[in-house]
Amino acid sequence: MRQIFEAELQQVGDDLTEMSRLVESAITRAGTALLEADLQLAQEVIASDKTIDAIEDSLDERCVHLLAQQAPVATDLRVVVSALRMSASLERMGDLARHVAQVARGRYPAQAIVPEARDTFVKMHDAAVRVAQRTTKLLATRDLTVAEALERDDDIIDELHQETFNTLLAPGWQGTVQEAVDVTLVGRYYERFGDHGVSVARRVTFLVTGDFPEE
């Protein structure tokens, strides 16, 4: 029975890592679609989100089964409960990548991000991709130095998110209402993407150390 249980836990970990790989691909392609006005890429991201959702559903069912049938305790219980929380964060990260792609699709053939804000969003996208890459690596290795680096990237996203407001409030802003809405929404999507990555990182830290890191 123990061997079966450990195999199930391994599958839970594998599913989380696979979800993270898909999220990594989604945010990478969504940002490219946004910055390059690539309609086909945007459509691919939107369609692929269903795969992330399906893995979450399967993983959650497996976790509930483990809780009901195996009644895990101590470390095993932490693993199962944390997996449920992390799958929710990863699913939401996939949703946020889809939202970015939907903005890109909605403005096609024009670019959604005005030239005044483009440099900020290029940097924000790069930081979000790093968050996604580090999330995947962290789930695979549980290396807490990766968790620390991920949180630093989230700090960068937060700073860049603030820059988007500075752009909108600058005296020289000439954009339309729709352009202002797009900058605000996409900035928020990236900011929340980073936050969910941090949530995963702190859950992994909890699994490794038994304690949640301080805010």
N, CA and C of each residue as an Amber inpcrd file, in Angstrom:
protein
   645
   0.8250000  -1.2080000   0.0000000   0.0000000   0.0000000   0.0000000
   0.8580000   1.2570000   0.0000000   1.9560000   1.2150000   0.7680000
   2.8190000   2.3950000   0.8220000   3.4230000   2.7010000  -0.5430000
   3.8100000   1.6560000  -1.2680000   4.3960000   1.8700000  -2.5810000
   3.3870000   2.4930000  -3.5350000   2.1540000   2.0530000  -3.4460000
   1.1080000   2.6270000  -4.2930000   0.8930000   4.0950000  -3.9490000
   0.8690000   4.3870000  -2.6630000   0.6730000   5.7570000  -2.2090000
   1.8100000   6.6550000  -2.6940000   3.0310000   6.1780000  -2.5780000
   4.1770000   6.9720000  -3.0240000   4.1450000   7.1890000  -4.5290000
   3.6810000   6.1850000  -5.2640000   3.5510000   6.3400000  -6.7130000
   2.5120000   7.4030000  -7.0550000   1.4180000   7.4310000  -6.2680000
   0.3850000   8.4490000  -6.4820000   0.9340000   9.8430000  -6.1700000
   1.7010000   9.9580000  -5.0970000   2.3050000  11.2520000  -4.7650000
   3.2650000  11.7020000  -5.8600000   4.0230000  10.7710000  -6.4090000
   4.9380000  11.0970000  -7.5020000   4.1740000  11.6130000  -8.7070000
   3.0280000  10.9840000  -8.9950000   2.2170000  11.4280000 -10.1240000
   1.6670000  12.8260000  -9.8880000   1.2970000  13.1210000  -8.6560000
   0.8380000  14.4700000  -8.3150000   1.9480000  15.4880000  -8.6100000
   3.1580000  15.1600000  -8.1930000   4.2810000  16.0570000  -8.4660000
   4.5410000  16.2150000  -9.9480000   4.4490000  15.1260000 -10.6860000
   4.6580000  15.1840000 -12.1320000   3.5920000  16.0450000 -12.8060000
   2.3510000  15.9350000 -12.3380000   1.2660000  16.7280000 -12.9130000
   1.4850000  18.2240000 -12.6600000   1.9250000  18.5570000 -11.4650000
   2.2010000  19.9610000 -11.1550000   3.3010000  20.5100000 -12.0570000
   4.3470000  19.7360000 -12.2490000   5.4410000  20.1790000 -13.1070000
   4.9730000  20.3380000 -14.5420000   4.1430000  19.4120000 -15.0180000
   3.6180000  19.5180000 -16.3770000   2.7210000  20.7430000 -16.5230000
   1.8870000  20.9990000 -15.5360000   1.0750000  22.2170000 -15.5690000
   1.9570000  23.4430000 -15.6790000   3.0220000  23.4720000 -14.8990000
   3.9130000  24.6190000 -14.9000000   4.6040000  24.7820000 -16.2570000
   4.9890000  23.6820000 -16.8770000   5.6000000  23.7700000 -18.2170000
   4.6190000  24.3740000 -19.2170000   3.3670000  23.9750000 -19.1210000
   2.3550000  24.5110000 -20.0270000   2.1060000  25.9970000 -19.7590000
   2.1110000  26.3840000 -18.5020000   1.9620000  27.7910000 -18.1470000
   3.1360000  28.6010000 -18.6850000   4.3220000  28.0480000 -18.5520000
   5.5280000  28.7000000 -19.0600000   5.4000000  28.9550000 -20.5610000
   4.9560000  27.9400000 -21.2890000   4.7630000  28.0950000 -22.7290000
   3.6730000  29.1180000 -23.0290000   2.6050000  29.0960000 -22.2470000
   1.4780000  29.9970000 -22.4920000   1.8610000  31.4570000 -22.3060000
   2.5420000  31.7770000 -21.2080000   2.8780000  33.1860000 -20.9640000
   3.9300000  33.6650000 -21.9580000   4.8290000  32.7810000 -22.3580000
   5.8320000  33.1530000 -23.3580000   5.1630000  33.5080000 -24.6780000
   4.2470000  32.6590000 -25.1210000   3.5680000  32.9010000 -26.3960000
   2.5750000  34.0520000 -26.3020000   1.9180000  34.1950000 -25.1600000
   0.9500000  35.2790000 -25.0030000   1.6330000  36.6410000 -25.0950000
   2.7950000  36.7680000 -24.4400000   3.5170000  38.0300000 -24.4910000
   4.0010000  38.3570000 -25.8910000   4.4580000  37.3370000 -26.6140000
   4.8730000  37.5550000 -28.0020000   3.6900000  37.9830000 -28.8540000
   2.5430000  37.3290000 -28.6540000   1.3380000  37.7070000 -29.3890000
   0.9510000  39.1520000 -29.0920000   1.0960000  39.5480000 -27.8380000
   0.7400000  40.9040000 -27.4300000   1.6610000  41.9420000 -28.0700000
   2.9600000  41.6920000 -28.0030000   3.9390000  42.6790000 -28.4440000
   4.1250000  42.6990000 -29.9530000   3.7880000  41.5930000 -30.6090000
   3.9820000  41.5070000 -32.0570000   2.6650000  41.4600000 -32.8320000
   1.5500000  41.5570000 -32.1420000   0.2250000  41.4740000 -32.7810000
   0.1090000  40.2110000 -33.6290000   0.4180000  39.0710000 -33.0130000
   0.4040000  37.7800000 -33.6970000  -0.9030000  37.0640000 -33.3710000
  -1.8430000  37.1170000 -34.3030000  -3.1760000  36.5610000 -34.0640000
  -3.1430000  35.0470000 -33.8810000  -2.4000000  34.3450000 -34.7300000
  -2.3640000  32.8910000 -34.6390000  -1.8190000  32.4310000 -33.2950000
  -0.7700000  33.0950000 -32.8320000  -0.1820000  32.7280000 -31.5470000
  -1.1720000  32.9840000 -30.4110000  -1.8850000  34.1030000 -30.4920000
  -2.8940000  34.4050000 -29.4700000  -3.9650000  33.3200000 -29.4310000
  -4.4140000  32.8980000 -30.6050000  -5.4330000  31.8520000 -30.6690000
  -4.9340000  30.5460000 -30.0700000  -3.6640000  30.2190000 -30.3250000
  -3.0920000  28.9870000 -29.7840000  -3.0670000  29.0100000 -28.2540000
  -2.6940000  30.1530000 -27.6730000  -2.6490000  30.2730000 -26.2170000
  -4.0450000  30.0990000 -25.6260000  -5.0180000  30.7440000 -26.2440000
  -6.3920000  30.6750000 -25.7450000  -6.9050000  29.2350000 -25.7790000
  -6.6220000  28.5380000 -26.8710000  -7.0870000  27.1590000 -27.0030000
  -6.3640000  26.2160000 -26.0410000  -5.0790000  26.4540000 -25.8240000
  -4.2830000  25.5330000 -24.9960000  -4.6130000  25.6280000 -23.5120000
  -5.3130000  26.6800000 -23.1050000  -5.6450000  26.8050000 -21.6870000
  -6.5370000  25.6560000 -21.2130000  -7.2930000  25.0630000 -22.1240000
  -8.1560000  23.9350000 -21.7510000  -7.3200000  22.7470000 -21.2600000
  -6.1250000  22.5900000 -21.8070000  -5.2670000  21.4820000 -21.3760000
  -4.8150000  21.6830000 -19.9390000  -4.4660000  22.9150000 -19.5930000
  -4.0670000  23.2210000 -18.2130000  -5.2330000  22.9510000 -17.2650000
  -6.4210000  23.3690000 -17.6590000  -7.6030000  23.1490000 -16.8270000
  -7.8650000  21.6530000 -16.6240000  -7.6750000  20.8740000 -17.6820000
  -7.9380000  19.4310000 -17.5950000  -6.9570000  18.7520000 -16.6430000
  -5.6950000  19.1720000 -16.6760000  -4.7160000  18.5930000 -15.7570000
  -5.0620000  18.9620000 -14.3230000  -5.4950000  20.2010000 -14.1150000
  -5.8800000  20.5970000 -12.7520000  -7.0290000  19.7290000 -12.2450000
  -8.0280000  19.5150000 -13.0860000  -9.1740000  18.6980000 -12.6750000
  -8.7300000  17.2860000 -12.2880000  -7.8760000  16.6960000 -13.1120000
  -7.3930000  15.3460000 -12.8460000  -6.5600000  15.2910000 -11.5720000
  -5.6910000  16.2820000 -11.4170000  -4.8260000  16.3220000 -10.2360000
  -5.6540000  16.4920000  -8.9620000  -6.6310000  17.3630000  -9.0140000
  -7.4560000  17.6010000  -7.8330000  -8.2550000  16.3580000  -7.4560000
  -8.7490000  15.6510000  -8.4560000  -9.4760000  14.4110000  -8.1740000
  -8.5550000  13.3920000  -7.5030000  -7.3260000  13.3050000  -7.9810000
  -6.3670000  12.3710000  -7.3950000  -6.0690000  12.7520000  -5.9430000
  -5.9150000  14.0470000  -5.6840000  -5.6190000  14.4960000  -4.3210000
  -6.7760000  14.2060000  -3.3750000  -7.9880000  14.4570000  -3.8290000
  -9.1630000  14.1770000  -2.9940000  -9.2520000  12.6760000  -2.7150000
  -8.9550000  11.8720000  -3.7190000  -8.9630000  10.4120000  -3.5250000
  -7.9230000  10.0090000  -2.4830000  -6.7350000  10.5990000  -2.5550000
  -5.6850000  10.2800000  -1.5900000  -6.1090000  10.6690000  -0.1750000
  -6.7390000  11.8220000  -0.0450000  -7.1940000  12.2570000   1.2790000
  -8.2560000  11.3090000   1.8320000  -9.1580000  10.8680000   0.9510000
 -10.2650000  10.0230000   1.4040000  -9.8330000   8.5820000   1.6650000
  -8.9730000   8.0610000   0.8030000  -8.6190000   6.6430000   0.8750000
  -7.3900000   6.3530000   1.7240000  -6.4560000   7.2910000   1.7690000
  -5.1870000   7.0320000   2.4560000  -5.0640000   7.7450000   3.8040000
  -5.8980000   8.7740000   4.0180000  -5.8400000   9.5510000   5.2640000
  -4.3960000   9.9100000   5.6360000  -3.6850000  10.6190000   4.7470000
  -2.2750000  10.9350000   5.0170000  -2.1290000  11.8630000   6.2220000
  -0.9720000  11.7770000   6.8700000  -0.6780000  12.6270000   8.0150000
   0.7150000  13.2260000   7.8290000   1.0170000  14.2190000   8.6930000
   2.3460000  14.8300000   8.7410000   2.7870000  15.3120000   7.3620000
   3.9880000  14.9300000   6.9350000   4.5540000  15.4230000   5.6820000
   3.6890000  15.0460000   4.4840000   3.1810000  13.8150000   4.4690000
   2.3420000  13.3850000   3.3450000   1.0960000  14.2580000   3.2140000
   0.5080000  14.6190000   4.3380000  -0.6670000  15.4760000   4.3070000
  -0.3090000  16.8570000   3.7670000   0.8430000  17.3830000   4.1640000
   1.2940000  18.6820000   3.6580000   1.4610000  18.6420000   2.1460000
   1.9880000  17.5430000   1.6400000   2.2000000  17.4120000   0.1980000
   0.8700000  17.4620000  -0.5550000  -0.1060000  16.7060000  -0.0880000
  -1.3870000  16.6300000  -0.7890000  -2.1250000  17.9590000  -0.7220000
  -2.2080000  18.5500000   0.4570000  -2.9150000  19.8200000   0.6020000
  -2.2070000  20.9190000  -0.1910000  -0.8910000  20.9380000  -0.1390000
  -0.1360000  21.9450000  -0.8870000  -0.3290000  21.7680000  -2.3820000
  -0.4230000  20.5300000  -2.8370000  -0.6450000  20.2770000  -4.2600000
  -1.9710000  20.8640000  -4.7170000  -2.9980000  20.7440000  -3.8860000
  -4.2930000  21.3340000  -4.2280000  -4.1860000  22.8550000  -4.3680000
  -3.4520000  23.4780000  -3.4510000  -3.2880000  24.9330000  -3.5070000
  -2.4530000  25.3450000  -4.7200000  -1.3810000  24.5970000  -4.9780000
  -0.4940000  24.9630000  -6.0810000  -1.1620000  24.7510000  -7.4330000
  -1.9590000  23.7120000  -7.5530000  -2.6490000  23.4880000  -8.8260000
  -3.6060000  24.6370000  -9.1180000  -4.2390000  25.1630000  -8.0760000
  -5.1330000  26.3070000  -8.2610000  -4.3540000  27.5360000  -8.7250000
  -3.1720000  27.7610000  -8.1430000  -2.3500000  28.9030000  -8.5550000
  -1.8760000  28.7450000  -9.9970000  -1.4520000  27.5500000 -10.3550000
  -0.9870000  27.3130000 -11.7230000  -2.1180000  27.4620000 -12.7250000
  -3.2990000  26.9810000 -12.3660000  -4.4450000  27.1310000 -13.2570000
  -4.7520000  28.5980000 -13.4760000  -4.6420000  29.3910000 -12.4100000
  -4.9110000  30.8210000 -12.5320000  -3.8360000  31.5060000 -13.3770000
  -2.5970000  31.0710000 -13.2510000  -1.5280000  31.6230000 -14.0940000
  -1.8200000  31.3440000 -15.5620000  -2.3410000  30.1570000 -15.8440000
  -2.7430000  29.8570000 -17.2130000  -3.8610000  30.7580000 -17.6900000
  -4.8260000  31.0230000 -16.8160000  -5.9180000  31.9400000 -17.1540000
  -5.3860000  33.3380000 -17.4700000  -4.4270000  33.7980000 -16.6860000
  -3.8860000  35.1400000 -16.8920000  -3.1270000  35.2370000 -18.2110000
  -2.3980000  34.1750000 -18.5680000  -1.7510000  34.1500000 -19.8810000
  -2.8120000  34.2120000 -20.9820000  -3.9050000  33.4860000 -20.7780000
  -5.0050000  33.5280000 -21.7580000  -5.5910000  34.9240000 -21.8700000
  -5.7360000  35.6130000 -20.7400000  -6.2710000  36.9780000 -20.7760000
  -5.3720000  37.9060000 -21.5930000  -4.0530000  37.7560000 -21.4170000
  -3.1190000  38.5670000 -22.2060000  -3.3160000  38.2870000 -23.6920000
  -3.4440000  37.0100000 -24.0370000  -3.6490000  36.6310000 -25.4390000
  -4.9760000  37.1630000 -25.9730000  -5.9890000  37.1880000 -25.1300000
  -7.2930000  37.6870000 -25.5700000  -7.2410000  39.1850000 -25.8700000
  -6.4570000  39.9300000 -25.1060000  -6.2840000  41.3530000 -25.4070000
  -5.5830000  41.5110000 -26.7510000  -4.5380000  40.7050000 -26.9720000
  -3.8280000  40.7550000 -28.2510000  -4.7830000  40.4420000 -29.4060000
  -5.6050000  39.4200000 -29.2390000  -6.5650000  39.0470000 -30.2850000
  -7.6040000  40.1340000 -30.5060000  -8.0570000  40.7460000 -29.4210000
  -9.0990000  41.7620000 -29.5290000  -8.6690000  43.0190000 -30.2610000
  -7.3710000  43.3080000 -30.2650000  -6.8890000  44.5360000 -30.9190000
  -6.3000000  44.2740000 -32.3020000  -6.1630000  43.0070000 -32.6640000
  -5.5860000  42.6750000 -33.9660000  -6.3890000  43.3440000 -35.0950000
  -5.7270000  43.8800000 -36.1410000  -4.2940000  43.8180000 -36.4680000
  -3.4370000  44.8950000 -35.7930000  -4.0540000  45.7530000 -34.9950000
  -3.2620000  46.7640000 -34.2800000  -2.5750000  46.1240000 -33.0830000
  -1.5510000  46.7760000 -32.5740000  -0.9060000  46.3280000 -31.3460000
  -1.6460000  46.9190000 -30.1540000  -1.8490000  46.1050000 -29.1470000
  -2.6380000  46.5290000 -27.9930000  -1.8910000  47.5380000 -27.1260000
  -0.5700000  47.4380000 -27.1010000   0.2180000  48.2890000 -26.2130000
   0.7790000  49.4720000 -26.9950000   0.4870000  50.6660000 -26.5180000
   0.9370000  51.8900000 -27.1890000   2.4570000  52.0110000 -27.0940000
   3.0870000  52.7280000 -28.0370000   4.5530000  52.8450000 -28.0320000
   5.1220000  53.3840000 -26.7230000   4.3950000  54.3060000 -26.0650000
   4.9010000  54.8970000 -24.8230000   5.1130000  53.8510000 -23.7170000
   4.3430000  52.7680000 -23.7690000   4.4060000  51.7520000 -22.7090000
   5.1090000  50.4770000 -23.1620000   5.5210000  50.4240000 -24.4070000
   6.0500000  49.1680000 -24.9470000   7.2830000  48.6830000 -24.1740000
   8.2390000  49.5590000 -23.9080000   9.4580000  49.1370000 -23.2230000
   9.1480000  48.5520000 -21.8410000   8.1960000  49.1590000 -21.1460000
   7.7970000  48.6520000 -19.8290000   7.2290000  47.2440000 -19.9410000
   6.4060000  47.0220000 -20.9570000   5.7810000  45.7070000 -21.0960000
   6.7530000  44.6530000 -21.6180000   7.7300000  45.0590000 -22.3890000
   8.7730000  44.1120000 -22.7890000   9.4950000  43.5920000 -21.5470000
   9.8530000  44.5010000 -20.6530000  10.5420000  44.1070000 -19.4260000
   9.6240000  43.2930000 -18.5100000   8.3560000  43.6910000 -18.4430000
   7.4120000  42.9650000 -17.5980000   7.2070000  41.5490000 -18.1170000
   7.1160000  41.4250000 -19.4260000   6.9600000  40.1050000 -20.0220000
   8.1820000  39.2290000 -19.7470000   9.3590000  39.7930000 -19.9150000
  10.5890000  39.0250000 -19.6600000  10.6370000  38.5300000 -18.2120000
  10.2420000  39.3940000 -17.2770000  10.2440000  39.0010000 -15.8640000
   9.1970000  37.9220000 -15.5950000   8.0400000  38.0280000 -16.2350000
   6.9850000  37.0160000 -16.0500000   7.4230000  35.6650000 -16.6030000
   8.1200000  35.6740000 -17.7210000   8.6290000  34.4130000 -18.2800000
   9.6400000  33.7930000 -17.3200000  10.4720000  34.6290000 -16.7170000
  11.4290000  34.0940000 -15.7310000  10.7000000  33.5000000 -14.5410000
   9.6430000  34.1600000 -14.0830000   8.8400000  33.6060000 -12.9890000
   8.3200000  32.2260000 -13.3730000   7.7980000  32.0970000 -14.5870000
   7.2550000  30.8150000 -15.0320000   8.3500000  29.7580000 -15.1240000
   9.4950000  30.1340000 -15.6520000  10.6020000  29.1810000 -15.7640000
  11.0820000  28.7350000 -14.3890000  11.1900000  29.6670000 -13.4860000
  11.6500000  29.3250000 -12.1370000  10.6050000  28.4830000 -11.4050000
   9.3320000  28.7250000 -11.6560000   8.2830000  27.9120000 -11.0380000
   8.4270000  26.4540000 -11.4630000   8.6420000  26.2410000 -12.7450000
   8.8320000  24.8780000 -13.2460000  10.0620000  24.2310000 -12.6130000
  11.1540000  24.9620000 -12.5780000  12.3870000  24.4190000 -11.9970000
  12.2110000  24.1390000 -10.5110000  11.5170000  25.0240000  -9.8170000
  11.3080000  24.8570000  -8.3840000  10.4790000  23.6170000  -8.0820000
   9.4250000  23.3890000  -8.8550000   8.5870000  22.2140000  -8.6400000
   9.3640000  20.9230000  -8.9110000  10.2900000  20.9930000  -9.8590000
  11.0620000  19.7970000 -10.2080000  12.1940000  19.5200000  -9.2270000
  12.7470000  20.5840000  -8.6140000  13.9600000  20.4080000  -7.7970000
  13.7710000  20.7340000  -6.3240000  12.7590000  21.5590000  -5.9930000
  12.5550000  22.0710000  -4.6270000  13.8090000  22.7930000  -4.1140000
  14.4880000  23.4570000  -5.0080000  15.6780000  24.2520000  -4.6750000
  15.2160000  25.6260000  -4.2040000  15.4060000  25.9360000  -2.9270000
  14.8630000  27.1700000  -2.3620000  15.5920000  28.4180000  -2.8470000
  16.7890000  28.2720000  -3.4060000  17.4310000  29.4460000  -4.0140000
  16.6420000  29.8890000  -5.2470000  16.0010000  28.9500000  -5.9030000
  15.1420000  29.2880000  -7.0470000  13.9210000  30.0620000  -6.5640000
  13.3740000  29.6640000  -5.4310000  12.2260000  30.3730000  -4.8580000
  12.5900000  31.8230000  -4.5470000  13.7860000  32.0370000  -4.0130000
  14.2250000  33.3940000  -3.6990000  14.3720000  34.2320000  -4.9680000
  14.9320000  33.6330000  -6.0120000  15.0950000  34.3490000  -7.2770000
  13.7320000  34.6670000  -7.8920000  12.7920000  33.7540000  -7.7520000
  11.4390000  33.9780000  -8.2680000  10.8000000  35.1880000  -7.5950000
  10.9650000  35.3030000  -6.2970000  10.3760000  36.4360000  -5.5890000
  11.0210000  37.7530000  -6.0160000  12.3020000  37.7240000  -6.3490000
  12.9580000  38.9430000  -6.8470000  12.3790000  39.3490000  -8.2040000
  12.0970000  38.3600000  -9.0480000  11.4740000  38.6750000 -10.3340000
  10.0760000  39.2580000 -10.1340000   9.3450000  38.7440000  -9.1470000
   8.0240000  39.2990000  -8.8580000   8.1430000  40.7510000  -8.3990000
   9.1710000  41.0730000  -7.6360000   9.3890000  42.4580000  -7.2290000
   9.6060000  43.3560000  -8.4470000  10.3240000  42.8430000  -9.4330000
  10.5450000  43.6050000 -10.6680000   9.2160000  43.8530000 -11.3700000
   8.3770000  42.8220000 -11.4480000   7.0610000  42.9860000 -12.0830000
   6.2530000  44.0450000 -11.3490000   6.2900000  44.0350000 -10.0230000
   5.5440000  45.0250000  -9.2440000   6.0210000  46.4380000  -9.5540000
   7.3310000  46.6280000  -9.6580000   7.8760000  47.9440000  -9.9790000
   7.4590000  48.3880000 -11.3780000   7.5010000  47.4640000 -12.3230000
   7.1000000  47.7900000 -13.6870000   5.5950000  48.0600000 -13.7690000
   4.8290000  47.3500000 -12.9670000   3.3880000  47.6080000 -12.9160000
   3.1240000  49.0440000 -12.4830000   3.8890000  49.5190000 -11.5080000
   3.7530000  50.9060000 -11.0780000   4.1180000  51.8640000 -12.2070000
   5.0950000  51.4830000 -13.0090000   5.4990000  52.3330000 -14.1360000
   4.3610000  52.5090000 -15.1410000   3.5100000  51.4920000 -15.2850000
   2.3940000  51.6310000 -16.2330000   1.4570000  52.7610000 -15.7950000
   1.2590000  52.9190000 -14.4960000   0.4290000  54.0210000 -14.0070000
   1.1150000  55.3620000 -14.2400000   2.4260000  55.3800000 -14.0610000
   3.1610000  56.6160000 -14.3190000   3.0110000  57.0460000 -15.7710000
   3.0150000  56.0650000 -16.6750000   2.8380000  56.3640000 -18.0980000
   1.4570000  56.9360000 -18.3610000   0.4420000  56.3170000 -17.7840000
  -0.9350000  56.7680000 -18.0040000  -1.1900000  58.1560000 -17.4230000
  -0.5080000  58.4810000 -16.3210000  -0.7470000  59.7550000 -15.6320000
   0.2060000  60.8650000 -16.0780000   1.1090000  60.5350000 -16.9870000
   2.0680000  61.5440000 -17.4550000   1.3440000  62.6500000 -18.2330000
   1.7990000  63.8910000 -18.1140000   1.1460000  65.0030000 -18.8150000
   1.0790000  64.8120000 -20.3300000   2.0390000  64.0870000 -20.8910000
   2.0730000  63.9130000 -22.3390000   1.2440000  62.7600000 -22.8710000
   0.5150000  62.0520000 -21.9980000  -0.2710000  60.9060000 -22.4610000
  -1.3260000  61.3430000 -23.4710000  -1.3170000  60.7160000 -24.6500000
  -2.2440000  61.0560000 -25.7250000  -3.1090000  59.8790000 -26.1530000
  -3.0420000  58.7980000 -25.4110000  -3.7590000  57.5930000 -25.8070000
  -5.2630000  57.7060000 -25.6540000  -5.9630000  56.7870000 -26.3050000
  -7.4170000  56.7160000 -26.2130000  -7.8330000  56.0340000 -24.9080000
  -9.1280000  56.0700000 -24.6530000  -9.6490000  55.3760000 -23.4740000
  -9.3760000  53.8870000 -23.5810000  -9.5920000  53.2960000 -24.7700000
  -9.3600000  51.8700000 -24.9460000  -7.8980000  51.5160000 -24.7280000
  -6.9850000  52.3530000 -25.2040000  -5.5580000  52.0990000 -25.0030000
  -5.1930000  52.1670000 -23.5180000  -5.8080000  53.1040000 -22.8130000
  -5.5590000  53.2040000 -21.3720000  -6.0860000  51.9700000 -20.6420000
  -7.2470000  51.4780000 -21.0670000  -7.8200000  50.2670000 -20.4620000
  -6.9150000  49.0770000 -20.7170000  -6.4080000  48.9460000 -21.9440000
  -5.5370000  47.8190000 -22.2800000  -4.2570000  47.8330000 -21.4450000
  -3.6430000  48.9950000 -21.3080000  -2.4300000  49.1030000 -20.4950000
  -2.7290000  48.7150000 -19.0460000  -3.8460000  49.1950000 -18.5360000
  -4.2140000  48.9050000 -17.1430000  -4.4830000  47.4190000 -16.9330000
  -5.2660000  46.8270000 -17.8380000  -5.6270000  45.4210000 -17.6770000
  -4.4210000  44.4960000 -17.8340000  -3.6500000  44.7050000 -18.8840000
  -2.5200000  43.7980000 -19.1210000  -1.4830000  43.9340000 -18.0080000
  -1.2660000  45.1660000 -17.5460000  -0.3600000  45.3500000 -16.4180000
  -0.8310000  44.5770000 -15.2000000  -2.1270000  44.6070000 -14.9600000
  -2.7000000  43.8640000 -13.8320000  -2.5560000  42.3630000 -14.0470000
  -2.7500000  41.8810000 -15.2570000  -2.6120000  40.4450000 -15.5190000
  -1.1990000  39.9750000 -15.2030000  -0.2120000  40.7380000 -15.6420000
   1.1730000  40.3600000 -15.3630000   1.4770000  40.4290000 -13.8640000
   0.9500000  41.4450000 -13.2130000   1.2000000  41.5920000 -11.7750000
   0.6260000  40.4180000 -10.9980000  -0.5780000  39.9910000 -11.3570000
  -1.1900000  38.8590000 -10.6790000  -0.4790000  37.5530000 -11.0440000
   0.0070000  37.4480000 -12.2710000   0.7650000  36.2620000 -12.6740000
   1.9670000  36.0800000 -11.7510000   2.7000000  37.1560000 -11.5020000
   3.8460000  37.0850000 -10.5990000   3.4400000  36.6950000  -9.1890000
   2.3210000  37.2360000  -8.7210000   1.8550000  36.9230000  -7.3640000
   1.5400000  35.4330000  -7.2130000   0.9130000  34.8480000  -8.2240000
   0.5940000  33.4200000  -8.1400000   1.8590000  32.5750000  -8.1940000
   2.8590000  33.0290000  -8.9420000   4.1400000  32.3350000  -8.9290000
   4.7530000  32.3450000  -7.5380000   4.6650000  33.4750000  -6.8670000
   5.1740000  33.5810000  -5.4910000   4.3980000  32.6510000  -4.5680000
   3.0990000  32.5400000  -4.7810000   2.2930000  31.6400000  -3.9560000
   2.7910000  30.1970000  -4.0790000   3.1000000  29.7780000  -5.2970000
   3.6490000  28.4360000  -5.4950000   4.9940000  28.3080000  -4.7870000
   5.8360000  29.3310000  -4.9320000   7.1680000  29.2910000  -4.3110000
   7.0670000  29.1550000  -2.7980000   6.1330000  29.8410000  -2.1930000
   6.0000000  29.7810000  -0.7390000   5.4220000  28.4490000  -0.2820000
   4.5840000  27.8410000  -1.1150000   4.0860000  26.5050000  -0.7970000
   5.2140000  25.4730000  -0.8490000   6.0860000  25.6080000  -1.8360000
   7.2190000  24.6830000  -1.9240000   8.1540000  24.8960000  -0.7320000
   8.3690000  26.1420000  -0.3500000   9.1910000  26.4290000   0.8270000
   8.5970000  25.7800000   2.0700000   7.2840000  25.8390000   2.1810000
   6.5940000  25.1930000   3.3010000   6.8170000  23.6830000   3.2920000
   6.7600000  23.0780000   2.0920000   6.9830000  21.6350000   1.9950000
   8.4030000  21.2610000   2.4450000   9.3680000  22.0920000   2.0750000
  10.7640000  21.7760000   2.3650000  11.1160000  22.0400000   3.8250000
  10.6240000  23.1520000   4.3600000  11.0560000  23.5870000   5.6980000
  10.0140000  23.3530000   6.7790000   8.7580000  23.2130000   6.3950000
   7.6920000  23.0970000   7.3940000   7.1870000  24.4390000   7.8760000
   7.7550000  25.5200000   7.3750000   7.3420000  26.8740000   7.7680000
   7.0700000  27.7120000   6.5240000   6.1070000  28.6270000   6.6480000
   5.8620000  29.5710000   5.5790000   6.8640000  30.7140000   5.7020000
   7.4460000  31.1640000   4.5720000   8.3740000  32.3040000   4.6250000
   7.6200000  33.5730000   5.0020000   8.3290000  34.5100000   5.6020000
   7.7150000  35.7710000   5.9800000   7.4330000  36.5870000   4.7300000
   6.3940000  37.4470000   4.8260000   6.0730000  38.3250000   3.6960000
   7.2310000  39.2620000   3.4370000
